[in-house]
Amino acid sequence: MQRYTINQIRSELERNQGEPYTDEQFKLLLAGFTAYALRQRLYSAVGVFKARKRGWMSAQMAHFFKLYAAQ
């Protein structure tokens, strides 16, 4: 299974945006993604929490997170 670390994802998002996220901004972005994933029935809150806790996301979850962050 292909996976991406949270730090890799954060670096890519910062590069695309052109400016770095503060830790607080990134935590809020992850919290917003959790709510979005629940509304869209993509993942459970526990699934996103576990991904954050272990420090990596599956390629599919990372893809959806990047799409969410780009919106």
N, CA, C and O atoms as a DFTB+ gen file, in Angstrom:
284 C
 N C O
     1  1       0.847      -1.177       0.000
     2  2       0.000       0.000       0.000
     3  2       0.890       1.238       0.000
     4  3       1.832       1.350       0.784
     5  1       0.569       2.152      -0.892
     6  2       1.317       3.395      -0.965
     7  2       0.798       4.349       0.102
     8  3      -0.407       4.442       0.337
     9  1       1.720       5.051       0.742
    10  2       1.316       5.994       1.782
    11  2       2.228       7.210       1.772
    12  3       3.343       7.177       1.251
    13  1       1.722       8.279       2.362
    14  2       2.443       9.540       2.436
    15  2       2.429      10.031       3.872
    16  3       1.403       9.971       4.551
    17  1       3.576      10.516       4.331
    18  2       3.615      11.032       5.689
    19  2       2.889      12.380       5.732
    20  3       2.759      13.073       4.722
    21  1       2.436      12.717       6.902
    22  2       1.745      13.999       7.092
    23  2       2.695      15.140       6.737
    24  3       2.271      16.137       6.152
    25  1       3.970      15.003       7.083
    26  2       4.945      16.051       6.768
    27  2       5.143      16.199       5.261
    28  3       5.293      17.319       4.775
    29  1       5.147      15.095       4.511
    30  2       5.259      15.172       3.052
    31  2       4.061      15.914       2.472
    32  3       4.209      16.777       1.606
    33  1       2.887      15.569       2.955
    34  2       1.662      16.204       2.462
    35  2       1.683      17.692       2.790
    36  3       1.349      18.521       1.944
    37  1       2.074      18.029       4.014
    38  2       2.123      19.427       4.423
    39  2       3.112      20.205       3.561
    40  3       2.816      21.320       3.130
    41  1       4.273      19.632       3.308
    42  2       5.272      20.302       2.469
    43  2       4.748      20.539       1.059
    44  3       4.954      21.611       0.489
    45  1       4.079      19.555       0.504
    46  2       3.524      19.704      -0.840
    47  2       2.448      20.788      -0.880
    48  3       2.413      21.590      -1.814
    49  1       1.575      20.817       0.121
    50  2       0.540      21.848       0.177
    51  2       1.149      23.236       0.326
    52  3       0.692      24.187      -0.309
    53  1       2.173      23.356       1.157
    54  2       2.840      24.648       1.339
    55  2       3.514      25.093       0.044
    56  3       3.473      26.272      -0.307
    57  1       4.125      24.160      -0.655
    58  2       4.775      24.474      -1.927
    59  2       3.734      24.950      -2.951
    60  3       3.971      25.917      -3.675
    61  1       2.599      24.276      -3.008
    62  2       1.545      24.657      -3.945
    63  2       0.933      26.010      -3.598
    64  3       0.587      26.793      -4.482
    65  1       0.805      26.274      -2.295
    66  2       0.189      27.518      -1.841
    67  2       1.182      28.683      -1.908
    68  3       0.780      29.834      -2.078
    69  1       2.463      28.385      -1.777
    70  2       3.468      29.433      -1.834
    71  2       3.826      30.038      -0.498
    72  3       4.647      30.954      -0.443
    73  1       3.237      29.557       0.579
    74  2       3.574      30.039       1.919
    75  2       3.343      28.932       2.934
    76  3       2.488      28.069       2.736
    77  1       4.104      28.957       4.017
    78  2       3.969      27.876       5.006
    79  2       2.730      28.028       5.887
    80  3       2.217      29.127       6.093
    81  1       2.273      26.898       6.391
    82  2       1.188      26.863       7.367
    83  2       1.800      26.941       8.756
    84  3       2.871      26.388       9.007
    85  1       1.110      27.631       9.655
    86  2       1.497      27.511      11.054
    87  2       0.952      26.174      11.545
    88  3       0.090      25.579      10.898
    89  1       1.450      25.702      12.680
    90  2       0.946      24.441      13.227
    91  2      -0.555      24.513      13.485
    92  3      -1.286      23.555      13.231
    93  1      -1.007      25.658      13.994
    94  2      -2.431      25.838      14.297
    95  2      -3.271      25.808      13.017
    96  3      -4.338      25.195      12.997
    97  1      -2.812      26.450      11.970
    98  2      -3.547      26.448      10.700
    99  2      -3.649      25.035      10.134
   100  3      -4.696      24.634       9.626
   101  1      -2.557      24.291      10.226
   102  2      -2.574      22.938       9.678
   103  2      -3.482      22.024      10.496
   104  3      -4.162      21.164       9.938
   105  1      -3.493      22.208      11.817
   106  2      -4.398      21.425      12.658
   107  2      -5.857      21.728      12.309
   108  3      -6.687      20.820      12.261
   109  1      -6.164      22.991      12.069
   110  2      -7.525      23.374      11.671
   111  2      -7.885      22.806      10.302
   112  3      -9.029      22.417      10.069
   113  1      -6.924      22.761       9.411
   114  2      -7.160      22.176       8.091
   115  2      -7.469      20.688       8.223
   116  3      -8.373      20.184       7.556
   117  1      -6.736      19.985       9.069
   118  2      -7.003      18.567       9.308
   119  2      -8.361      18.359       9.976
   120  3      -9.077      17.414       9.648
   121  1      -8.713      19.236      10.907
   122  2     -10.022      19.132      11.561
   123  2     -11.142      19.371      10.555
   124  3     -12.164      18.686      10.574
   125  1     -10.942      20.342       9.685
   126  2     -11.935      20.596       8.646
   127  2     -12.062      19.420       7.693
   128  3     -13.163      19.088       7.253
   129  1     -10.936      18.788       7.372
   130  2     -10.970      17.613       6.506
   131  2     -11.730      16.471       7.166
   132  3     -12.445      15.727       6.495
   133  1     -11.578      16.330       8.476
   134  2     -12.310      15.289       9.196
   135  2     -13.817      15.486       9.030
   136  3     -14.545      14.539       8.732
   137  1     -14.275      16.718       9.225
   138  2     -15.701      17.013       9.065
   139  2     -16.145      16.790       7.615
   140  3     -17.221      16.246       7.368
   141  1     -15.325      17.206       6.678
   142  2     -15.627      17.020       5.257
   143  2     -15.724      15.531       4.916
   144  3     -16.648      15.110       4.221
   145  1     -14.779      14.745       5.402
   146  2     -14.766      13.308       5.125
   147  2     -16.018      12.633       5.691
   148  3     -16.560      11.712       5.080
   149  1     -16.469      13.089       6.848
   150  2     -17.703      12.552       7.425
   151  2     -18.918      12.917       6.574
   152  3     -19.764      12.068       6.296
   153  1     -19.000      14.185       6.161
   154  2     -20.142      14.625       5.343
   155  2     -20.206      13.895       4.005
   156  3     -21.285      13.552       3.523
   157  1     -19.044      13.665       3.418
   158  2     -18.984      12.996       2.121
   159  2     -18.979      11.468       2.242
   160  3     -18.985      10.753       1.240
   161  1     -18.970      10.992       3.474
   162  2     -18.922       9.550       3.762
   163  2     -17.705       8.872       3.143
   164  3     -17.779       7.757       2.629
   165  1     -16.577       9.590       3.212
   166  2     -15.324       9.034       2.715
   167  2     -14.622       8.217       3.796
   168  3     -14.183       7.092       3.557
   169  1     -14.524       8.800       4.983
   170  2     -13.831       8.171       6.110
   171  2     -14.558       8.528       7.390
   172  3     -15.297       9.510       7.450
   173  1     -14.337       7.716       8.412
   174  2     -14.876       8.042       9.729
   175  2     -13.910       9.005      10.420
   176  3     -12.753       9.141      10.021
   177  1     -14.406       9.661      11.453
   178  2     -13.549      10.557      12.233
   179  2     -12.405       9.775      12.858
   180  3     -11.285      10.275      12.961
   181  1     -12.688       8.552      13.272
   182  2     -11.654       7.697      13.877
   183  2     -10.573       7.370      12.851
   184  3      -9.388       7.348      13.185
   185  1     -10.971       7.116      11.612
   186  2     -10.006       6.808      10.560
   187  2      -9.039       7.955      10.312
   188  3      -7.836       7.737      10.169
   189  1      -9.561       9.178      10.260
   190  2      -8.703      10.344      10.052
   191  2      -7.846      10.580      11.296
   192  3      -6.664      10.905      11.178
   193  1      -8.429      10.421      12.484
   194  2      -7.671      10.596      13.720
   195  2      -6.499       9.616      13.782
   196  3      -5.386       9.997      14.144
   197  1      -6.752       8.363      13.431
   198  2      -5.679       7.356      13.462
   199  2      -4.585       7.689      12.458
   200  3      -3.404       7.487      12.740
   201  1      -4.963       8.195      11.298
   202  2      -3.964       8.587      10.299
   203  2      -3.090       9.709      10.840
   204  3      -1.872       9.691      10.663
   205  1      -3.705      10.686      11.499
   206  2      -2.947      11.780      12.106
   207  2      -2.034      11.257      13.199
   208  3      -0.878      11.669      13.299
   209  1      -2.548      10.353      14.014
   210  2      -1.775       9.838      15.148
   211  2      -0.563       9.031      14.692
   212  3       0.517       9.157      15.268
   213  1      -0.736       8.205      13.667
   214  2       0.386       7.383      13.202
   215  2       1.343       8.166      12.311
   216  3       2.476       7.738      12.090
   217  1       0.889       9.318      11.795
   218  2       1.773      10.192      11.040
   219  2       1.791       9.971       9.541
   220  3       2.648      10.524       8.852
   221  1       0.870       9.180       9.020
   222  2       0.801       8.981       7.570
   223  2      -0.622       8.684       7.138
   224  3      -1.457       8.251       7.932
   225  1      -0.878       8.929       5.856
   226  2      -2.180       8.652       5.246
   227  2      -1.968       7.724       4.054
   228  3      -0.908       7.721       3.429
   229  1      -2.974       6.955       3.761
   230  2      -2.925       6.153       2.540
   231  2      -2.922       7.107       1.349
   232  3      -3.284       8.276       1.481
   233  1      -2.516       6.610       0.202
   234  2      -2.476       7.449      -0.997
   235  2      -3.858       8.013      -1.309
   236  3      -3.981       9.171      -1.710
   237  1      -4.891       7.205      -1.129
   238  2      -6.249       7.651      -1.417
   239  2      -6.683       8.754      -0.448
   240  3      -7.249       9.760      -0.875
   241  1      -6.426       8.576       0.838
   242  2      -6.804       9.593       1.818
   243  2      -6.007      10.873       1.567
   244  3      -6.558      11.971       1.652
   245  1      -4.726      10.740       1.260
   246  2      -3.894      11.910       0.974
   247  2      -4.437      12.663      -0.241
   248  3      -4.453      13.894      -0.253
   249  1      -4.875      11.935      -1.250
   250  2      -5.450      12.551      -2.448
   251  2      -6.683      13.382      -2.080
   252  3      -6.799      14.535      -2.496
   253  1      -7.600      12.804      -1.305
   254  2      -8.803      13.529      -0.913
   255  2      -8.462      14.720      -0.021
   256  3      -9.105      15.765      -0.118
   257  1      -7.470      14.577       0.837
   258  2      -7.057      15.680       1.707
   259  2      -6.494      16.825       0.869
   260  3      -6.797      17.988       1.135
   261  1      -5.685      16.516      -0.129
   262  2      -5.128      17.553      -0.993
   263  2      -6.223      18.266      -1.781
   264  3      -6.184      19.484      -1.951
   265  1      -7.196      17.498      -2.257
   266  2      -8.329      18.122      -2.959
   267  2      -9.093      19.050      -2.022
   268  3      -9.480      20.151      -2.414
   269  1      -9.309      18.609      -0.793
   270  2     -10.011      19.431       0.194
   271  2      -9.213      20.709       0.462
   272  3      -9.789      21.797       0.503
   273  1      -7.911      20.591       0.644
   274  2      -7.076      21.749       0.957
   275  2      -7.031      22.754      -0.198
   276  3      -6.880      23.956       0.023
   277  1      -7.163      22.258      -1.418
   278  2      -7.122      23.138      -2.587
   279  2      -8.401      23.946      -2.752
   280  3      -8.405      24.956      -3.455
   281  1      -9.477      23.521      -2.120
   282  2     -10.761      24.217      -2.268
   283  2     -10.788      25.510      -1.524
   284  3     -11.797      26.215      -1.548
